[in-house]
């Protein structure tokens, strides 16, 4: 074993074990010992994803996303050793590593890293020790890869390498590009693991997003399109001959699809697709390799969106599906019979499966951060990581999950956070019949095909820590309640979904929890849109926060990346502008009175900067109190540490200013 690897591995393992022992020795701190969550502390949350068991089932690899530091969040690969029952970090570069994939023999671990020149390449690491070595090169980034069944080659997706002429033009700033025509798209390549020799199997004018080998090793199944410039869903599933690149179309799914995999016997291709044409992948589809039509495995019997799934050796499938605020763990036998599995705690999304039936999964809850758990399906699941033990020091609010009836009788599930009862003062704040009603913030999730889940949500926990009740409604259009519920706001943004929000707020006011004079609303993306819509429809909210929202759905469609998802809701604005226009907040801005904080990253291509500019300009015109904060370099989801802290401080400060009589300024950036 390489000395450096051994020492570094031992140091990490010892540090990890020491931290675990200390945590176990101290136990969970008492309420008196716990700290109040602050914006800086809320960033210290690790996320776990992409669980991968080794073929010999001795190790479990997974990706840990570190807390934001400086200008981003690094990702590193960890491995849990089944024999020693210890987890250790195995990659240590100053950049990021992701997509761990074991070789068929389990002796090597391949992964992606941008550690050299910022270009994402495939690296190989021997599990006997040593540093990872790159087996792909060039001025291009690898998008995805998979080992061949015999372990001698790797198929990967990447564009052509930049030519010397292209690099010279970029260096000389002579780099004008023709949109669509000059774009480089991901091709399918094969690299020989031993020699590094690389060859392309597909043409450069195609684009591919996913790949999976058939067990015989003679073909690679891919998701791709020969119309990459299109703004519609044009992807199909093909089988590509490894010998000569010959392609055969297998199926053309309607709408978006993904998570494509191959059954162990190689006879069936699976993917998560749409029941008809959208709006998001929902059901697990099974496509026989020799057929041209897929059958829906889960639509009728489950009717919940599949979050992750894996094939078992016997031809059965184990999957995780969203179900309201929680998830279901379900298995389907080879003949299609459904059986629900009961694990406590249950999975939160990512999972992996051994040939012997053991299931590893990530679990979390509103007061319990992500950790990896291992379940043999016989005894209770066991927690095998302690990556977020530092969160035990914070006081977090437990949510109350409940349902209420909306304007038309539709039942809406929601969660409510309330400030923790002050034991020292013996107060029951926010309890009906208690001493006082609470200022309430309604937070709307992104999407609209998203949901609030039983997980730590830092905006709400911070607000609860500062004395607010926080309302999380899963309004119509949310996932986790069946396909019909997802489709319920098609062509109706700002209609039934907004009425769902208002019915929930009115319910909390009637129950004596919310102070009707101290109501606020906020959200990001579609949640930001809903905050914008709310301030143009009602004056009951005394403060609003819109993050990366949408003021003008017509210009949004024309400037965002990948507008095909929005087309499912309203068609295209050149043919059907009325729907877009009628659901656009800017049309009604003259009605707005609510003080509004507008937050936006200037590198956002999902909901571009212009959307927030349109909102702010209208608010200014009509004399509404507003602040517009632009964060340089930030995309739709922020990355930079100081920006993340600044955003949270501004949110807290804005609500405090307008919803609390004392209007404390301590949370406003620049204030002491």
C-alpha positions, 0 to 999 in steps of 0.5 A, a space after each residue: 500500500 502506498 505510504 501517503 494513502 495509508 497515512 492519510 487514510 488512517 488519519 481521516 479514519 482516526 479523526 472520524 472515529 474520535 469525533 464519533 466516540 466523543 459524540 457518543 460519550 457526550 450524548 445529545 446536549 441538553 436544551 440548556 447546552 444547545 445554541 441558537 442557530 445563526 446564519 453562519 452556523 446554518 451553512 455547516 451542513 454536509 450533503 450525501 449522495 450517489 451511494 455505490 456498493 462495490 461488486 464484492 460488497 466490502 465497501 460502500 462509496 458515496 459523495 459528500 458535499 462539504 459546507 460552503 467555504 470561500 467561492 464554493 462547496 467542494 465534493 469528496 468521495 468517502 468509503 465505508 468499509 463493511 468489515 471494519 465498520 468505519 467510513 473514511 475520506 479517500 479523495 483529498 484534492 483542492 477541487 472536487 470529486 464525484 461519481 464514484 464507480 467501482 470496477 467489476 472486480 471491485 479492486 479499483 474506484 473510478 471517479 470524476 474530478 476537476 482537479 487539473 485545469 478545471 476540466 472534469 476528467 476520469 480518474 482511477 484509484 486502486 483500493 490497495 493504495 495510491 493516488 488517483 490517475 487521470 485516464 482521460 485528458 484534453 480541454 473538455 469535461 467528461 459528463 458521465 461514464 460507466 465501466 464495461 462489464 469486463 473492466 477493460 474499458 470505460 464508456 464516457 460522454 464528453 465533447 470533442 477536445 478544443 483545437 489549438 486554433 480554438 484555444 488561440 482564439 479564446 486567448 486572443 479574445 477573438 472568440 465570437 460564437 454562433 449560437 447553436 452552430 458553434 456549440 460542442 456536444 457530448 459524444 459517446 467515447 470508449 477509453 482503454 483502461 490499460 493504454 488510455 487509447 480513446 475512440 469516438 463512437 458517435 457523431 459530433 452533431 449529436 448530444 448524449 446525457 446518459 449511458 449504460 452497458 448491456 451485460 454482454 459488453 457489445 452494446 452501450 445504451 444511451 439517451 441522446 438526440 440528433 437535435 441538440 439545438 432544439 428547445 423541445 424534448 427530442 431525446 430517445 434511447 438508442 443501443 450503440 454497437 461498441 465495435 463500429 458505432 452503429 446505432 439502433 433506436 429503441 424507443 422515443 419516450 414522450 416528455 422528459 425522462 432519465 435515470 436509465 439503467 439495465 436489468 442484470 440479465 440484460 433483457 430490460 432497460 428501465 428509466 423514470 419517465 412521464 405518464 403521458 408527456 410531462 411535466 416531470 419524470 414520475 413513473 418507472 418504465 420498463 422497456 424490453 430490449 427487443 420491444 419498441 414500447 415501454 410499460 409503466 411499472 408503478 403508475 397504477 399501483 404506486 402513483 408516486 414519483 420515483 426518486 431512486 431505484 436499483 435492480 436486484 440480482 433476481 430481477 426485482 426492483 427496489 425503489 424510493 418514492 416521494 410520498 407527501 413530506 416523507 418517502 416510501 421504500 418499495 420493492 417490485 418482484 420480477 412479475 410486477 407484484 408490489 411490496 412495501 418495506 418498512 424501515 425506521 428511519 426511512 430513506 430520504 432519496 439516494 440508496 444502494 443495494 447489495 446482492 444479498 439484499 442489504 440496503 444502504 440509504 441516506 436518511 434525514 428529518 427536519 431536526 436530523 441532518 443527512 447520514 448514511 444508514 445500513 439495513 439488512 431487512 431483518 433488524 433495525 437500520 444502523 447509522 454508519 456515518 456521523 458526518 453532521 454530528 456538529 448539528 447536535 449543538 443547535 436548537 431546532 424546531 420540530 415541525 407539525 405535519 397536518 392537512 387543511 382544506 383549500 377553497 374547493 375542498 382539496 386537502 393540502 398537506 402542510 408543515 408548521 414550525 413554531 419557536 421552541 417553548 422558552 422553558 426558563 420563562 415557562 411560556 407557551 408562545 404560539 399555542 392556541 390559548 397561549 400568551 400571544 400570537 406569532 408573526 407568520 412566514 409562508 414559504 413556498 417551495 420551488 418547482 412548481 413540480 417540487 415539494 417540501 420534505 421532512 428535512 432541515 430547511 435552514 430559512 425556516 429554522 432560522 426564522 423559527 429561532 428568531 421568533 417566527 412561525 413558518 408555514 410550508 404548504 405542499 400546494 397543488 402542483 407539488 409532487 408526492 401526491 399523485 400525477 393528477 395533483 401534479 397536473 392540477 396547476 397546469 395553465 393556472 399559475 397564480 390560480 388554485 395554487 395561490 388560493 391554496 396558500 391563502 387558505 392555509 394562512 387563513 386557517 392558521 389565523 383562525 386557529 389563533 397561531 398567526 397574528 393577522 397583522 404580522 404576515 409575511 411570504 417568501 420563496 425561491 424560484 417558483 416560490 419567488 414567483 408566488 411571493 411576487 404574485 401574492 403582493 399583486 393580489 392581496 395586501 395581507 402580507 406586510 413583508 415579502 421576499 422574492 428570490 430568483 422569481 419570475 415577473 414576466 412569464 413571456 420573457 422568461 420563456 424566451 430567455 431561460 435555459 431549457 424552456 421545454 418544461 414551461 411549455 407543458 404548462 402554457 404552450 409557447 408564447 408566440 402562439 398562446 400568449 394569453 396564458 403566460 400574460 395572465 399569470 405574470 405578476 408584472 401585469 398587476 404590479 400597480 396593485 402592490 403595496 407590500 415591502 419586498 426584498 428581491 434577491 438574484 444571482 447575476 449568472 442565473 440562466 434558469 430564472 434570469 436576472 431580467 426577471 427580478 429587474 422587471 419586478 424591481 423597476 415596477 415596484 419603484 415606479 409605484 412607490 413600493 418599498 423595495 430593495 434589489 440585491 444582485 449577487 455577482 457570479 451566482 447561478 440559480 443555486 448560490 455557491 459562495 460562502 459570503 453571499 449565502 450568509 449575506 442572503 440569510 441575514 438580509 432575509 431575517 433583517 427584512 422580516 424583522 424590520 416590517 413584522 416586529 415592532 422593535 424592528 431590530 437592525 442587527 440582522 441587516 448587513 452592514 449594521 452592528 
